[in-house]
Amino acid sequence: MDLPPPTALAAPLRWKDYLYAAITVGAVAGIGAPLLGAFDLANIAMLFPLAVMFSAVRFGRGPAVLAAFLSVALFDFFFVHPHFTLAVSDLQYLLTFAVLLAVALTTAALATRLGRERDDAEARERESRQLYEIAQALSAAVNAEQIGALRARSMAALGPDTPASLRETYATLFSTAIEREHYLAEAERNRIEIEAERMRSALLATLSHDLRTPLTALAGLAEALPLAGPPLPPAQAELADAIRAEALRTHVLARDLLDLARLQSGAVTLRREWLPLEEVVGAAMQARSSLLNTHRIAIDLPDTLPLIDVDPVLMERVLCNLLENAAHHTPPAGRIDIAASADAGMLSLSVSDDGPGLPAAGSPPSGTGLGLAIVRAIVGAHGGRVEIDSPPGGGARVTLRLPLSTPPQPPDSEA
């Protein structure tokens, strides 16, 4: 869109304006000359303020002042006795001249102010129209490049006499447009990220759901194969066991994928309960006892730990995943430590091992995979966070930070 040039200050008055003002006064004198015998002299004198007013409105203050003084001079020269001279035979005409000059100057001042207000109103109207057209052009701009090009064209059209207020308004318009474009782009990026995450979660859920049934069937067939007929040779029996183990492991992987998709999509509702931490730890250790029976377990849970408000099933899943990971990375007879503490409204629960430790500072050990992702999702749903580091003695340590709240008080027992 082509924009009109911004409003500039009025151009300086030209000498022709003064000439036109003088001609206007002369024309009034010419009109009044034939009326000299038919009208009173005071009535003829009232024609000259009209010329002054016209000069003020049309040509400005300077020409109007010239017209005022020229009106007095011509009135004296052509209409006051003795004619065709500036001499005055009756002193009372001096008062007439003074009143005529005062009226003419007052008329010039008022007409000049009226003309200036008219010009200001027209200038404001032009500025408003220009700003409206720029706002329309900015509303059609779809990116920062178009806004920048429009800004460059508009600012280049500003002349040196452009009012500072108009420059500031231009700057505000373009700054607002750039900020709007930034937030729109940010909202679009967020929308794309949310949509991509939703599609990823849906894909994971579909994939894991479709895999669970054939994997379960495959594990059952591998388990039933030795029972279907004569005993299998050792090599075939070992192969059947390997198929069953891999099918079960892949089944667990598909389950973890489905659980992770549900957690990240927000489809899982927390069923919180107030319970002691040792109850959750005990349930997780019992569920993974087959993995932990070859390791040395050290538990440090102070008796002063407060009750925690968590979903017991999901929090047990968290501890089961951490214990599985520790057992997987710790050699037989290795040590696994479970410790907890409460401080400043936060509960810290750590599971550490004396395995090979982290491959790099701040990086999770290899093989944690979906288990650690599920832990992060569940702890995040509880308003907590997960930290991974290496303890001073080596190995790896995963620490859960959960916010504590005040448990409900039991009703007072009646005496």
C-alpha positions, 0 to 999 in steps of 0.5 A: 500500500502506498502511503501519503507523505506525513504532514509537514509544517506550513510553508513560509508566506510569500510576498505575493500574499501581501500583494493580494491583501493590498489588492483586496483593500484596493478593491474594497476602496473601489467598491466604496468610492461610488457609494460616497454620496449615497451612504454615510461615511461610517457605513463605508468605513465598515467595508474595510474590516471585511477586506482585513478578515478576508486577508487574514483567513486567506493569506495569514496574519502578516498580510492581514496587518498590512490590510488593516493599516492600508485600510485606514490609509485608503479610507483617509486618502479617498473618503475623508475631506480633504480628498486625495491627501492624508491630511485631516481637516477634522480631528474627530476623524482621528478617533474614526481612524483609531476605531477602524484600525482597532477593529481591523487589527482585532478582526485580523487576529480573530480571523488569523486564529480561526484560520490557524485552527482550521489548518490545525484541524486539517493537519490532524485529519491528514495525520489521522488518515495517514495513521489509519492507512498505516494501521491497515497496512500493518494489520495485513503484514504477516511477518517481521520482514513486511513490517520492517519494509513498511517501516522503512518506507514510512520513516523515509517519507518523514520530512525534516519538519515533521512534528515530533509527536507524529514521529513518536506515534509512528514509532509506537505503531511499528513497535506494537506491530513487531511485538504483536508479530513476535507473540503470534509467532511464539503462539504458533511455535507453541501450537506446533510443539503441542500438536507434535507432542500430542501426535507423538503421544498418540503414536506411542499409545497406538504402537504400544497398544497394538504390540502388547497383544501379539507379544503376549501371545508370542511369550505364551507360545514360547512358554508352551512350546516345550509342553506341546510334545516330546522334550526339546533338545537342550539347544531348542529349549534354550532358544525357546526360553530366550524367545520367551524372555525377549517377548516378555522384555518387549512386552514390558517396553510396550507397557512403558511406552503406553504408560509414558504416553498417558502420563505426558498427555495428562490422561492419568489422574492422581489418586493421592493418599496420605501414607508413610514413605516406608510403606511405599518403599516396602511395597516396591522392594517386595515387588522387585525382591527377585532382582534385589536378592543378590544385592546388599540393600541399605535403608535409611528412613528416619522415624521423623519423616512426615506423611506424604500426599502421593498416588501410592500406585504411581509412586511405587512404580517410580521406586520399582523403576529406580530399583530395577535400574540400580540392580541392572547397573550393580554387579551381584553382591553390590550395594544399593542405598535408599535414603530419605530426609525432609527439609524446608518443605521438601522430601528428598528420596535417593536411590544410589548404587556402587556400579560404574556410575555416570558416563559424563557429568549430569548425564543419565547412565546408559540403559535407563531409557523409558524407566527414567522418563516415566519416573520424571513424568510421575514425579513432575505430576506430583509437583516435584523434580528428579536429580541425577548425580554421582555420590562421593564413593562412586556409582550413580544416584537418583534423587527425588524432590517432592513438595511436602504439605500439611496432612489433615488433622484427625477430629478431636476425640470426645471425652 
